[in-house]
Amino acid sequence: MLQLPEVIMGTSCLGNLYQELPQTTKTAIVKEFITHTDAPASFDTAGKYGAGLALECLGKALQELNVSPADVIISNKLGWLRVPLEGEEPTFEPGVWKGLKYDAVQRIGYDGILECYEQGNHLLGAYKANFVSVHDPDEYLAKATDKSHEENLYDDILLAYKALNDLKQKGEVMAVGVGAKDWRIIRRLSEDVQLDWVMFANSYTLYDHPVELALFMHDLQSKGVFVINSAVFNGGFLTGGDYYNYKPVDKTAESGQAKLIWRERFFALCEKYNFTPATACIRFGLTAPGVKSIALSTTRPEQVEKNLKMTKADIPATFWNEMMML
């Protein structure tokens, strides 16, 4: 059974998610996390985060802090490869990543995933990924033009997992998992691939928590799969941001208005009980069925310790009862 700290540091902020940060701030965030978390400090990163920028900045920060590679666990979600930036904006997730000098393209298959793995370790510098996975297999399958094409794309994913399991058998990595936003793809993969861990992103949050997913998470735990909950703020929306699951909220659309009304009621309820919306999101995310760890990210060094303390917050049952009425 894998052992990881209760809180894993998400590194999307190191890749300039929503805003560009200087390296000094990024190093300060990493320092605060290492100072206040349980050892070994664990980081979740990906080639998609800032087209490899998060990997690069994480490696720099750890080196600046003189952290031994033996004292950290790095999970690299693979499948996106850094390539030259040909236009003014990256072609992947336009408008989300700021100040990038590179673009990223999907590379999923046996050779492609190994290329991503090698590039990731190169960007990390003195460090290397201990945990590996295929990142966003759901987005890869979404490119399918018909059923036959979808089957071919799924075969690419299976080949990528063959490559990752070969790395594990060679002792290059400790564990193989998956990270995705569409939890149904994780369920499908779990039937075809041996997974050591899974990371659900934007999938089980205060705003959206399907019963069917809860049952699946519990089933994974019973099979010894380590379950990590990520993006419990729905891309920052649940704590006041303008993006829901990394897409701008359309305030003129009915769906956007419904989300904003729900958030307003949620904020009012948190104020009534005198704790922050982030606290409620974190506690809910951690108590999801089967969840062992939660991945948290912040752009502010002073927020790191506060986030870690939120995991221990005592929230009364009456709050959860009233949440059900929103």
KERO-63411 format. One line per field, with one value per residue (C-alpha): x, z, y; residue number from 0; chain. Coordinates in Angstrom, 2 decimals. Layout:
N
xx: (X,...)
zz: (Z,...)
yy: (Y,...)
num: (NUM,...)
chaine: (A,...)
# end
This chain:
326
xx: (0.00,1.31,1.92,1.66,1.08,-2.49,-1.75,0.10,1.24,-0.34,2.02,-0.26,0.61,4.27,3.16,1.54,-2.08,-4.20,-1.27,2.48,4.57,8.28,10.58,11.21,7.52,7.41,10.42,8.82,5.63,7.65,9.65,6.50,5.05,8.18,8.36,4.79,3.94,4.72,7.79,8.38,7.04,4.98,4.38,1.92,3.03,2.58,4.04,0.76,1.21,2.59,3.98,6.58,7.15,5.85,8.36,11.18,10.27,9.74,13.20,14.75,12.94,13.98,17.58,17.61,16.33,19.01,16.37,17.71,15.99,15.55,13.36,10.64,8.10,7.24,4.25,4.44,1.25,2.49,1.06,1.86,5.18,6.81,7.23,8.16,5.57,4.72,2.05,1.40,-0.67,-0.28,-2.71,-3.70,-6.22,-6.05,-6.33,-5.59,-1.77,0.06,3.48,4.47,7.44,6.49,3.49,2.45,1.04,-0.34,1.96,0.21,1.38,4.36,7.12,5.25,4.74,8.40,9.37,7.23,8.80,12.34,11.57,9.92,12.97,15.17,13.08,13.20,16.98,18.49,15.16,13.01,9.42,8.69,5.01,3.86,0.55,-1.25,-2.64,-6.03,-6.81,-10.39,-9.33,-7.36,-10.40,-12.59,-10.74,-12.36,-14.38,-16.19,-16.27,-13.42,-11.22,-12.08,-10.98,-7.66,-7.09,-7.88,-5.31,-2.77,-3.56,-3.13,0.25,1.23,0.43,2.52,5.44,4.78,4.56,7.81,9.40,8.02,9.34,12.78,12.69,12.71,9.46,7.63,4.00,1.71,-1.61,-3.98,-5.18,-8.33,-11.26,-13.80,-13.92,-15.74,-12.58,-10.70,-13.30,-12.89,-9.10,-9.22,-10.81,-7.97,-4.88,-3.32,-3.32,-1.49,-3.16,-5.76,-6.28,-9.75,-9.75,-12.84,-14.85,-15.81,-16.35,-18.89,-20.64,-20.54,-20.31,-22.12,-23.21,-21.98,-18.50,-18.57,-19.30,-16.46,-14.00,-14.96,-14.47,-10.98,-10.03,-11.23,-8.91,-5.91,-5.75,-4.55,-7.16,-6.21,-8.77,-7.68,-9.10,-11.63,-12.29,-13.52,-10.62,-10.93,-14.61,-15.74,-13.41,-14.37,-12.57,-13.95,-13.13,-15.13,-13.05,-10.57,-13.16,-14.55,-18.01,-20.49,-22.55,-25.12,-25.85,-28.39,-25.80,-23.38,-26.05,-27.03,-23.45,-23.12,-26.37,-25.27,-21.89,-23.51,-25.61,-22.56,-20.52,-23.35,-23.56,-19.80,-20.01,-22.82,-20.59,-17.50,-15.11,-13.86,-15.30,-11.88,-12.10,-15.41,-14.12,-10.97,-12.75,-15.38,-12.75,-10.81,-13.81,-14.88,-15.14,-11.77,-9.75,-6.34,-4.76,-5.82,-3.83,-3.80,-2.26,-1.90,-0.18,0.60,3.34,1.51,-1.53,0.28,0.24,-3.36,-4.41,-2.71,-4.48,-7.83,-7.52,-7.98,-10.89,-13.90,-17.07,-20.39,-22.89,-25.48,-23.39,-23.39,-27.14,-27.74,-25.38,-27.71,-30.46,-28.56)
zz: (0.00,-0.98,1.70,0.95,3.16,3.62,1.53,-1.79,-3.29,-6.66,-8.94,-11.52,-9.93,-10.83,-14.45,-14.35,-14.11,-14.48,-13.55,-14.07,-10.90,-10.41,-9.51,-6.07,-5.22,-6.57,-4.48,-1.43,-1.98,-2.21,0.89,2.92,1.84,2.75,6.11,7.16,5.65,6.67,5.15,2.47,0.80,-2.19,-5.36,-8.18,-11.49,-15.22,-18.57,-19.33,-16.49,-18.31,-21.11,-18.75,-16.82,-13.58,-13.84,-14.54,-11.70,-9.21,-9.96,-9.59,-6.30,-4.78,-5.84,-4.46,-1.15,-1.14,-0.89,-1.37,-4.13,-1.54,0.58,-1.99,-4.00,-7.40,-9.39,-13.07,-15.06,-18.57,-22.01,-22.88,-24.50,-24.59,-28.13,-29.58,-29.31,-32.84,-32.09,-29.35,-27.29,-26.61,-28.50,-25.45,-22.98,-24.48,-22.03,-18.99,-18.82,-18.68,-19.89,-21.56,-23.90,-25.10,-26.33,-25.51,-27.59,-26.60,-27.01,-25.95,-27.00,-26.05,-27.44,-26.86,-23.16,-22.69,-24.52,-22.06,-19.13,-20.29,-21.02,-17.63,-15.81,-17.90,-16.89,-13.23,-13.35,-10.36,-9.58,-11.25,-11.15,-8.69,-9.61,-13.24,-15.02,-18.23,-17.92,-19.35,-21.18,-21.24,-23.35,-25.66,-26.27,-26.80,-30.07,-31.60,-34.77,-34.63,-32.70,-34.68,-34.11,-30.40,-30.16,-31.82,-29.39,-26.46,-27.78,-27.70,-24.01,-23.28,-25.05,-22.91,-19.80,-21.08,-21.27,-17.75,-16.31,-18.07,-16.26,-12.98,-13.59,-14.32,-11.01,-12.69,-10.97,-7.80,-8.89,-11.91,-11.84,-13.72,-13.49,-15.27,-15.03,-16.38,-13.68,-16.01,-18.06,-14.87,-14.21,-17.72,-17.43,-14.03,-15.71,-18.23,-16.40,-13.02,-11.20,-7.98,-7.54,-9.11,-9.03,-9.59,-10.76,-10.64,-10.03,-6.36,-4.95,-2.81,-5.95,-7.87,-6.16,-8.01,-5.91,-8.62,-8.31,-4.52,-4.90,-7.41,-5.11,-2.27,-4.57,-5.52,-1.86,-1.17,-3.95,-2.43,-4.95,-3.42,-4.08,-4.40,-4.69,-6.68,-7.88,-5.04,-5.75,-9.30,-10.80,-8.26,-8.82,-5.39,-3.69,-5.79,-9.12,-12.58,-13.99,-13.44,-14.21,-16.05,-18.34,-17.91,-16.37,-18.79,-16.60,-19.38,-19.78,-17.62,-16.47,-15.49,-13.59,-11.71,-10.61,-9.42,-7.45,-5.80,-4.91,-3.39,-1.11,-0.29,0.68,2.89,4.67,5.28,6.69,9.01,10.43,10.46,8.25,4.71,1.59,1.03,4.43,3.56,0.16,1.61,4.42,2.03,-0.47,2.17,3.59,0.20,0.10,-0.17,-0.37,1.32,0.11,-1.30,-3.75,-2.99,-4.86,-4.10,-5.63,-2.23,0.09,3.18,2.24,2.31,6.09,6.25,3.66,5.59,8.80,7.00,6.67,10.45,10.73,12.75,10.76,12.52,11.07,10.91,8.24,6.03,6.57,5.41,2.45,1.20,0.91,-1.40)
yy: (0.00,3.42,6.02,9.73,12.79,13.97,17.06,17.03,20.32,21.00,22.91,24.47,27.83,27.22,26.95,30.41,29.29,32.44,34.71,34.99,34.62,35.38,32.50,34.06,33.70,30.16,29.16,30.76,28.70,25.48,26.44,27.06,23.74,21.79,23.60,22.89,19.50,15.96,14.34,13.36,16.49,15.40,17.40,16.86,18.31,17.81,18.71,20.44,22.92,25.94,23.74,22.27,25.52,24.02,21.16,23.58,25.95,23.12,21.73,25.20,25.83,22.50,23.07,26.63,25.23,22.48,19.75,16.24,14.23,11.48,13.77,14.48,12.55,14.00,12.84,13.79,13.37,12.61,13.08,16.70,17.57,21.01,22.36,25.77,28.52,29.65,32.25,34.78,32.32,28.60,26.38,24.29,25.73,29.24,32.12,29.97,30.01,33.33,34.48,31.23,30.91,27.42,25.49,21.92,19.07,15.70,12.71,9.52,6.08,3.90,6.11,9.37,8.82,7.86,11.06,13.03,11.18,11.92,15.56,15.93,14.64,16.92,19.93,18.88,19.04,17.24,15.55,12.93,11.71,8.90,8.57,8.65,8.57,9.40,12.93,13.83,10.57,11.87,14.87,12.60,10.39,13.46,14.05,10.97,11.57,8.23,4.95,3.38,6.42,6.35,2.71,3.57,6.43,4.15,1.68,4.52,5.02,1.33,1.41,4.39,2.37,-0.50,1.94,3.24,-0.26,-1.13,1.84,0.53,-2.99,-1.55,0.32,3.73,4.79,3.76,3.81,4.15,5.97,8.24,11.82,12.99,15.37,12.85,10.20,7.79,7.41,6.51,3.83,2.44,2.38,0.71,-2.30,-2.63,-1.35,-2.07,1.27,2.08,5.46,7.70,11.46,12.87,16.50,18.74,15.58,15.38,18.85,20.65,21.82,18.55,15.15,12.33,9.36,7.00,8.48,8.12,4.42,4.02,5.82,3.51,0.50,1.70,2.00,-1.54,-2.75,-0.99,1.87,5.15,7.86,11.54,14.33,17.36,20.70,20.76,24.45,23.65,25.58,28.40,29.15,27.95,30.42,33.43,32.97,33.71,30.26,27.07,23.99,26.24,27.80,31.35,31.46,33.00,35.31,35.77,32.05,30.24,27.70,30.45,32.35,29.19,28.64,32.24,32.09,28.85,30.37,33.43,31.21,29.09,32.15,33.42,30.06,30.01,33.53,32.43,29.69,31.93,30.00,30.47,28.79,27.23,25.53,23.93,22.80,21.26,19.44,18.10,17.02,15.12,13.30,11.94,8.14,6.42,9.65,9.47,12.71,16.03,18.16,21.88,24.80,28.50,31.51,33.05,31.72,33.00,30.92,27.57,27.07,28.30,25.73,22.96,24.01,23.93,20.16,19.91,22.36,21.20,21.84,21.15,18.70,21.49,23.22,20.13,19.73,23.29,22.78,20.05,22.65,25.03)
num: (0,1,2,3,4,5,6,7,8,9,10,11,12,13,14,15,16,17,18,19,20,21,22,23,24,25,26,27,28,29,30,31,32,33,34,35,36,37,38,39,40,41,42,43,44,45,46,47,48,49,50,51,52,53,54,55,56,57,58,59,60,61,62,63,64,65,66,67,68,69,70,71,72,73,74,75,76,77,78,79,80,81,82,83,84,85,86,87,88,89,90,91,92,93,94,95,96,97,98,99,100,101,102,103,104,105,106,107,108,109,110,111,112,113,114,115,116,117,118,119,120,121,122,123,124,125,126,127,128,129,130,131,132,133,134,135,136,137,138,139,140,141,142,143,144,145,146,147,148,149,150,151,152,153,154,155,156,157,158,159,160,161,162,163,164,165,166,167,168,169,170,171,172,173,174,175,176,177,178,179,180,181,182,183,184,185,186,187,188,189,190,191,192,193,194,195,196,197,198,199,200,201,202,203,204,205,206,207,208,209,210,211,212,213,214,215,216,217,218,219,220,221,222,223,224,225,226,227,228,229,230,231,232,233,234,235,236,237,238,239,240,241,242,243,244,245,246,247,248,249,250,251,252,253,254,255,256,257,258,259,260,261,262,263,264,265,266,267,268,269,270,271,272,273,274,275,276,277,278,279,280,281,282,283,284,285,286,287,288,289,290,291,292,293,294,295,296,297,298,299,300,301,302,303,304,305,306,307,308,309,310,311,312,313,314,315,316,317,318,319,320,321,322,323,324,325)
chaine: (A,A,A,A,A,A,A,A,A,A,A,A,A,A,A,A,A,A,A,A,A,A,A,A,A,A,A,A,A,A,A,A,A,A,A,A,A,A,A,A,A,A,A,A,A,A,A,A,A,A,A,A,A,A,A,A,A,A,A,A,A,A,A,A,A,A,A,A,A,A,A,A,A,A,A,A,A,A,A,A,A,A,A,A,A,A,A,A,A,A,A,A,A,A,A,A,A,A,A,A,A,A,A,A,A,A,A,A,A,A,A,A,A,A,A,A,A,A,A,A,A,A,A,A,A,A,A,A,A,A,A,A,A,A,A,A,A,A,A,A,A,A,A,A,A,A,A,A,A,A,A,A,A,A,A,A,A,A,A,A,A,A,A,A,A,A,A,A,A,A,A,A,A,A,A,A,A,A,A,A,A,A,A,A,A,A,A,A,A,A,A,A,A,A,A,A,A,A,A,A,A,A,A,A,A,A,A,A,A,A,A,A,A,A,A,A,A,A,A,A,A,A,A,A,A,A,A,A,A,A,A,A,A,A,A,A,A,A,A,A,A,A,A,A,A,A,A,A,A,A,A,A,A,A,A,A,A,A,A,A,A,A,A,A,A,A,A,A,A,A,A,A,A,A,A,A,A,A,A,A,A,A,A,A,A,A,A,A,A,A,A,A,A,A,A,A,A,A,A,A,A,A,A,A,A,A,A,A,A,A,A,A,A,A,A,A,A,A,A,A,A,A,A,A,A,A)
# end
